[in-house]
Structure formats: C-alpha cells, structure tokens
Amino acid sequence: MRGALSAAHGRAAMWAAVLIALALAGCVLGAGIGSTGFENALHARSDPVAWRILWEIRLPRTLGAWLAGALLGLSGAIAQGLFRNPLADPYLLGSASGASMGVGLVLAFGGVSPLATQWLTRLGLTGAAFVGAAGAVLLTLVLARGVQHTLRLLLAGVIVGVVLGACNSLMMLRYPPVMQTMQAFMLGSTAFIGWGSLGLMAIVWLVCSAAAWSLSRVLDGLALGEETAVSLGLRLAPLRAILISVLALAIGAAVAQTGIIAFVGLASPHLARSLVKTTHGRLIVLSSLMGGALLLAADLLARWVIAPQELPVGVLTALIGGVYLLWRMHAVPVIKGAS
C-alpha cells in the first residue's frame, strides 16, 4: 500500500514538473506572439516601443492567463471534490454570473473601465466580483437549504446562474454605453490583464491554494462518503462553508480580470486525474497547474490563429472544451461517480 502511494506521489511530482516546464515555455512564447508575430520580441533590445509592448502588454497578459487558468483549475478541483461529482463545474453555484454582475454594476455606475491598470481599480473590480460571487453562492445555499443535499444545491445553483444572467442582460440593455464592454467581458479575454491585476491574482492564488491544501483532508473524507467523513471527526458544515468561500474568492478573482472563461475549471481536474490517481492535496496542485497550462495554451492559440486579429479566448475554450466533453461522452458513455 505504501509502495503504491509513494509511486503515485512520485508520478504527481513528475507531472507537476512537466506542467511547470510547459508553463515556462508558454510564457516565453506568449511574450513574443502578437499581431506582428515575433517581430517586436526580436527587436526589443534596440527598439524602445517594441520593449514597451513586450513588457507592458504581452508579458503581464501571458502571466495573467496562466494565473487565471490556475485559479479556475483550483476552483474546479474544489467543486468536484466538494460535491463528489466529476461533472461539477465551479460555475454551477451561480458564482460566475454573480461575479460578472458585480463587475457590471461597477462598470455601469462607477464609470470604471476594465482596461484600467491602477491597483485600486483592479482591487475594486475584484472586490465587486467577489461580493457578487459570494452573494450568488449564499443565495444558492439559501434556496438549497444548506449544503447537505448535493442535487438540490446544484439545481439551485443553475437557477441562480440563469436568473443572474438574465439580470446582466437587462442591465446591458438599460445602460447601452456599458453593453460593448460587458459583451467583451462575457466572451472572456485576457486583454484586460495588466501588472496590477497580475499581482492581485497572484496573491489570491497563493491564499486560495494554501487554504485548499490545508482543507484537502476534508475533500478526501467526503470522497469516502459523508457518514465516513463525520466518523473521522470532520465538522462538515463549517468546513464546507470555508471551502465554498475559497471557491467564490478564486472565481471572483479570475472573472474580474478575464471575464467568463468556460470549461477550464471543469476539464482541468479531469485531465489531472487521468494522469495520476492521488489524494486531493496533490490533485488540487495538479489541477491548478493544468488549468494554467490550458488557459495559457488557449490564449496563445487565440492570438495566433487569425492574426493580426484575435479570437476571444473564452469562445475558444468553449469550443475546445465542448469537443473534449463530446469525445469523453462517446469514449466513456457512463462516467463513474456522475450519479
């Protein structure tokens, strides 16, 4: 038994190193890829304008894409472990719709631009997104009457997400000047990321990773069943509330900087589990690294595929993620644990 655990931990460490190496390679590529290809990167030392584009636009955007993906992957691992369902998406509790509504209200009534790079502005947008995400999750918990009934909780989350999405649409119709900005935000884009939002996401990622790692034993206990988890001495109600707060904070930070990006949070834990079977502590780390790698790769592809124009990265991840899930459904007609 110990030998099998040691082998699994070794494989997890190996894949973590591979994903980190891929992230570093992607950051090098991301700093060079733009509407003019690698031209600015090649002339960055001799051309101040090229250096400014590289340093102020491409590099923070590339690093920010990785961090946003890491937050989504982290939240996906928490959601699937918390609800004991491999089909659970971190957006299922209405958190994404709540976060986008919080940001939309700030854009509509505060006159704030999502392209602003000031630290306080980014902090305000993140705070609004977190409040919106937390409010949506709390509303979901009220409708579900707690976190004891997983099916009721997921159904309430879907209802809250649909209603808040409709409220977002009504707000855009009521305030036309914010419509174009919110449409770009709803499609998902890493173009909003600057050094200020990058630092903010890094802090949130470190806090959420530390909290999720420290509570990974709760997820391991839940995987064995609620009765077993209680018999192990775990106080499920308060610990679940903390995990949901971590989930809302991670989603709020990611959505505030990039808008709504689909499928990364759902696919990352699936891919991590396909690489190695391990406990939730290491699964959370692998899912976070996988999410960063996925969104970084999607961002590079979105910039390159129709250059000098670019695709909204949220549209690209939705297309790729949809094809991946269709393939999974065809390859594995019944996904174990989904019921």
GINOR-V148266 format. One record per residue. RES is the residue in one small letter. OMEGA is omega in degrees with one decimal (* if undefined). D_CENTER is the distance of its C-alpha to the mean C-alpha in Angstrom with 1 decimal. Layout:
RES_OMEGA_D_CENTER / RES_OMEGA_D_CENTER
This chain:
m_179.8_34.1 / r_178.6_33.5 / g_178.7_33.9 / a_178.2_31.2 / l_179.4_28.8 / s_178.6_29.6 / a_178.7_29.2 / a_178.5_25.7 / h_177.8_24.7 / g_177.5_26.3 / r_178.3_24.4 / a_178.6_21.0 / a_179.5_22.2 / m_-179.7_23.3 / w_174.8_20.0 / a_178.1_18.1 / a_178.6_20.8 / v_-179.1_20.4 / l_176.5_16.6 / i_178.0_17.4 / a_177.0_20.3 / l_178.7_18.4 / a_178.6_16.0 / l_177.8_19.2 / a_178.7_20.8 / g_178.0_18.0 / c_176.9_18.2 / v_178.2_21.9 / l_-177.8_21.6 / g_178.4_19.1 / a_-178.0_21.5 / g_-174.7_24.3 / i_177.1_23.0 / g_-178.2_23.7 / s_178.6_26.0 / t_-179.9_29.0 / g_-178.4_27.6 / f_-173.8_28.4 / e_-179.5_31.3 / n_179.7_29.9 / a_-178.6_28.8 / l_-177.5_32.3 / h_-174.5_34.0 / a_-177.3_31.8 / r_-175.6_34.5 / s_-175.9_37.3 / d_-179.7_35.6 / p_179.9_34.3 / v_178.3_32.5 / a_178.7_30.7 / w_179.5_29.8 / r_177.0_28.4 / i_-178.9_26.2 / l_-173.1_25.0 / w_-172.5_24.4 / e_-176.5_23.2 / i_-170.3_21.2 / r_-176.1_20.2 / l_177.3_19.5 / p_178.0_17.2 / r_-178.9_15.3 / t_178.1_15.1 / l_179.0_14.1 / g_176.3_11.5 / a_178.4_9.9 / w_-178.6_9.9 / l_178.2_8.6 / a_176.8_5.6 / g_178.2_5.0 / a_176.6_6.3 / l_179.8_4.4 / l_177.5_1.7 / g_176.9_5.4 / l_-178.8_7.0 / s_177.2_6.3 / g_178.3_7.3 / a_177.9_10.3 / i_-177.2_11.2 / a_-177.7_11.4 / q_175.6_13.4 / g_-177.3_15.5 / l_-177.3_16.1 / f_178.6_17.3 / r_-176.6_18.9 / n_-179.3_17.7 / p_177.7_16.1 / l_-179.0_15.4 / a_178.2_13.3 / d_180.0_10.1 / p_177.9_7.9 / y_-170.6_9.1 / l_-179.6_12.6 / l_-179.9_13.8 / g_-174.5_13.8 / s_-179.0_11.2 / a_178.6_9.7 / s_177.3_13.4 / g_179.2_14.5 / a_179.5_12.2 / s_177.2_13.4 / m_176.2_16.8 / g_178.0_16.9 / v_180.0_16.2 / g_178.3_18.7 / l_178.0_21.3 / v_179.7_21.2 / l_-175.8_21.5 / a_-173.1_24.3 / f_-178.5_26.3 / g_-179.0_25.5 / g_-177.5_26.1 / v_176.7_23.1 / s_177.0_21.7 / p_177.8_18.0 / l_-179.8_19.6 / a_-176.6_21.2 / t_-179.0_20.8 / q_-176.7_22.6 / w_-177.7_21.0 / l_178.3_22.1 / t_178.4_20.8 / r_178.0_17.2 / l_178.0_17.6 / g_178.1_19.0 / l_178.6_16.2 / t_177.6_13.6 / g_178.1_16.2 / a_178.8_16.7 / a_179.4_13.1 / f_178.3_13.2 / v_178.1_16.6 / g_179.7_15.7 / a_179.5_12.8 / a_177.9_15.3 / g_178.3_18.1 / a_179.0_16.6 / v_178.4_15.9 / l_177.2_19.5 / l_177.0_21.0 / t_179.9_19.5 / l_178.1_21.1 / v_-179.9_24.3 / l_-179.0_24.6 / a_-178.9_23.9 / r_177.2_26.4 / g_-176.2_24.3 / v_-175.4_22.0 / q_-175.6_24.9 / h_-173.4_24.7 / t_-177.6_21.5 / l_178.4_22.7 / r_179.8_23.7 / l_-179.9_20.4 / l_178.6_18.4 / l_177.4_21.0 / a_178.1_20.9 / g_177.8_17.2 / v_-179.9_17.9 / i_-180.0_20.8 / v_179.2_19.1 / g_-179.9_16.4 / v_-178.5_19.3 / v_179.2_21.5 / l_174.8_19.0 / g_176.4_18.3 / a_176.6_22.0 / c_176.3_22.4 / n_179.4_20.1 / s_178.0_22.4 / l_179.4_25.5 / m_178.9_24.4 / m_177.4_24.1 / l_-178.3_27.5 / r_-179.1_29.0 / y_-175.9_27.9 / p_-179.0_28.3 / p_-177.4_27.7 / v_-174.2_24.0 / m_-177.8_23.6 / q_179.1_23.0 / t_-179.1_20.5 / m_176.7_18.5 / q_176.1_18.9 / a_179.8_17.4 / f_-179.1_14.5 / m_178.7_14.1 / l_179.3_14.2 / g_-179.8_11.3 / s_175.2_12.6 / t_-178.2_12.3 / a_-179.1_15.9 / f_-168.9_15.4 / i_172.1_14.4 / g_-177.4_17.5 / w_179.4_18.6 / g_179.0_18.3 / s_177.4_14.6 / l_178.8_14.1 / g_179.9_16.1 / l_178.8_14.4 / m_179.6_10.9 / a_178.8_12.9 / i_-179.3_14.7 / v_-179.9_11.8 / w_178.7_10.3 / l_179.8_13.9 / v_-178.1_14.6 / c_178.6_11.9 / s_179.2_12.6 / a_-179.7_16.3 / a_-179.2_16.1 / a_178.6_14.3 / w_-178.3_16.8 / s_-179.7_19.7 / l_-178.0_18.9 / s_178.2_18.4 / r_176.6_22.0 / v_178.8_21.3 / l_175.7_19.0 / d_178.5_21.7 / g_179.4_24.2 / l_178.7_22.5 / a_178.3_22.4 / l_-177.8_26.2 / g_-176.4_26.6 / e_-179.7_26.8 / e_177.8_30.5 / t_179.7_30.1 / a_178.2_27.4 / v_179.5_29.8 / s_177.3_32.7 / l_177.6_30.9 / g_-179.5_31.0 / l_176.0_27.4 / r_-167.4_27.2 / l_-174.5_24.6 / a_180.0_24.5 / p_-179.5_23.7 / l_174.6_21.4 / r_179.0_19.4 / a_178.5_19.3 / i_179.6_18.0 / l_178.0_15.2 / i_176.2_14.2 / s_176.7_14.5 / v_177.5_12.2 / l_-178.8_9.6 / a_-180.0_10.5 / l_179.4_10.5 / a_179.2_7.0 / i_-179.7_5.8 / g_-179.7_8.9 / a_-178.7_8.6 / a_-177.2_5.7 / v_-179.8_7.6 / a_-176.2_10.8 / q_-172.0_10.6 / t_-172.1_9.4 / g_-176.0_10.0 / i_179.0_8.7 / i_-170.9_7.4 / a_166.1_8.4 / f_-179.2_8.8 / v_179.7_6.4 / g_179.3_5.3 / l_-172.9_9.1 / a_-173.9_10.7 / s_177.5_9.6 / p_177.0_11.5 / h_-178.9_14.2 / l_178.7_14.8 / a_178.5_14.9 / r_178.1_17.4 / s_178.4_19.4 / l_-176.0_20.0 / v_175.0_21.2 / k_-176.0_22.0 / t_179.7_21.4 / t_-174.7_20.8 / h_178.6_17.5 / g_179.0_17.8 / r_177.3_17.7 / l_178.3_15.4 / i_179.4_12.6 / v_-179.3_13.5 / l_179.4_13.7 / s_178.2_10.4 / s_178.0_8.7 / l_179.0_11.3 / m_177.9_10.9 / g_176.9_7.3 / g_179.4_8.6 / a_-178.8_11.7 / l_-177.4_10.6 / l_176.5_8.9 / l_178.0_11.9 / a_179.1_14.3 / a_179.4_13.2 / d_177.0_13.7 / l_179.0_17.0 / l_-179.9_18.1 / a_178.8_17.4 / r_-169.8_19.6 / w_-164.9_22.2 / v_178.3_22.9 / i_-179.8_24.8 / a_11.7_25.6 / p_172.4_26.8 / q_177.8_24.6 / e_177.7_20.9 / l_169.4_18.7 / p_-173.5_15.7 / v_177.5_12.8 / g_176.6_11.3 / v_-179.1_14.7 / l_179.2_14.8 / t_177.6_11.7 / a_178.8_13.2 / l_-179.0_16.5 / i_179.9_15.8 / g_177.7_13.7 / g_177.3_16.5 / v_179.6_19.1 / y_-179.0_17.6 / l_175.6_17.6 / l_177.4_21.1 / w_179.3_22.2 / r_179.2_21.0 / m_178.2_22.9 / h_-178.2_25.9 / a_-179.5_25.9 / v_-174.9_25.3 / p_179.5_26.7 / v_-179.7_26.0 / i_-177.5_22.9 / k_178.5_24.1 / g_-178.5_22.7 / a_-178.7_21.4 / s_*_24.4
